[in-house]
Amino acid sequence: MNIQWNDRRTRQFITNVGLITSDGPFGPDVMAAEWTHHISYSPSLIAVNVRGHDATAHNIIESKEFGINLAGEEQNVVCSICGRYSGRDVDKVAVLKGMDVKFYNGSKIKAPMVSGCAMNAECKLQRYEEIGDHIMFVGEVVEISADENVKPLVYHNGKYWMLREIIEKPSPDVLTKIEKLAEQFKK
Ligand SMILES: Cc1cc2nc3c(=O)[nH]c(=O)nc-3n(C[C@H](O)[C@H](O)[C@H](O)COP(=O)(O)O)c2cc1C
């Protein structure tokens, strides 16, 4: 089946917002991508799904590298700017600098990295494949850092959210009950 963009049922997903930086035929660029996921530990791989006509896709295919900058709670406006314009038409890095957003030079890739994020990962393109109406770019992480003082921005139902309180994992009593059941239903 096909599901339209913004269908109320798919709005139940909760994601990060990745600020994907790249530098290629369209120059330095940064887009917002909720479809940003860590998919392997060894090697460490991060996948991002991008529409084929976006400047980011062309930049990554040419340069074979990209940056993943996970937006923090205070970067909602940054995300909206990155998602509103295309690097085909607007120099978003310059716009963001005009909004006092800071960038730094990555040590392993040419694309600029966004300062003040929850996590920054520099990636070398490992593979890419057209899947449905997006291209999945899989990047191998070659440099990574995180700032635990910055809480990641949450994206859900087309809106930005903050993480709220922690919900406890199962108590020892509940765990004992679960383990008994798992023992009983062992295959
Ligand atoms: C919060 C948010 C999340 C987004 N997630 C994605 C995504 O996962 N994949 C995608 O292709 N576009 C996504 N977009 C839209 C792109 O950011 C938008 O098309 C952007 O203009 C592409 O920029 P570019 O042409 O400079 O690459 C998102 C936009 C916003 C605001």
The ligand as a Tripos MOL2 file, in Angstrom:
@<TRIPOS>MOLECULE
LIG
   31    33     1     0     0
SMALL
NO_CHARGES

@<TRIPOS>ATOM
      1 C1         11.8520   18.0020   11.3490 C.3       1 LIG1
      2 C2         12.0950   17.6480    9.9000 C.ar      1 LIG1
      3 C3         12.4430   16.3500    9.5630 C.ar      1 LIG1
      4 C4         12.6840   15.9990    8.2450 C.ar      1 LIG1
      5 N1         13.0500   14.7210    7.9380 N.ar      1 LIG1
      6 C5         13.3630   14.3810    6.6620 C.ar      1 LIG1
      7 C6         13.8590   13.0710    6.3610 C.ar      1 LIG1
      8 O1         14.0240   12.2000    7.2380 O.2       1 LIG1
      9 N2         14.1580   12.8000    5.0650 N.ar      1 LIG1
     10 C7         13.9990   13.7230    4.0690 C.ar      1 LIG1
     11 O2         14.2960   13.4020    2.9030 O.2       1 LIG1
     12 N3         13.5440   14.9700    4.3210 N.ar      1 LIG1
     13 C8         13.2540   15.3240    5.5910 C.ar      1 LIG1
     14 N4         12.8470   16.6010    5.8940 N.ar      1 LIG1
     15 C9         12.7630   17.5850    4.8000 C.3       1 LIG1
     16 C10        14.1450   18.1070    4.3510 C.3       1 LIG1
     17 O3         14.8520   18.6190    5.4800 O.3       1 LIG1
     18 C11        13.9310   19.1940    3.2870 C.3       1 LIG1
     19 O4         13.4050   18.5980    2.1230 O.3       1 LIG1
     20 C12        15.1730   19.9880    2.9520 C.3       1 LIG1
     21 O5         14.7690   21.1350    2.2480 O.3       1 LIG1
     22 C13        16.1990   19.2590    2.1090 C.3       1 LIG1
     23 O6         17.3140   20.1010    2.0210 O.3       1 LIG1
     24 P1         18.4280   19.9980    0.8970 P.3       1 LIG1
     25 O7         17.7660   20.1190   -0.4600 O.co2     1 LIG1
     26 O8         19.3240   21.1830    1.1810 O.co2     1 LIG1
     27 O9         19.1270   18.6930    1.0460 O.co2     1 LIG1
     28 C14        12.5680   16.9790    7.2170 C.ar      1 LIG1
     29 C15        12.2190   18.2950    7.5530 C.ar      1 LIG1
     30 C16        11.9860   18.6240    8.8900 C.ar      1 LIG1
     31 C17        11.6320   20.0480    9.2490 C.3       1 LIG1
@<TRIPOS>BOND
     1     1     2 1
     2     2     3 ar
     3     2    30 ar
     4     3     4 ar
     5     4     5 ar
     6     4    28 ar
     7     5     6 ar
     8     6     7 ar
     9     6    13 1
    10     7     8 2
    11     7     9 ar
    12     9    10 ar
    13    10    11 2
    14    10    12 ar
    15    12    13 ar
    16    13    14 ar
    17    14    15 1
    18    14    28 ar
    19    15    16 1
    20    16    17 1
    21    16    18 1
    22    18    19 1
    23    18    20 1
    24    20    21 1
    25    20    22 1
    26    22    23 1
    27    23    24 1
    28    24    25 2
    29    24    26 1
    30    24    27 1
    31    28    29 ar
    32    29    30 ar
    33    30    31 1
@<TRIPOS>SUBSTRUCTURE
     1 LIG1         1 GROUP 0 **** ****
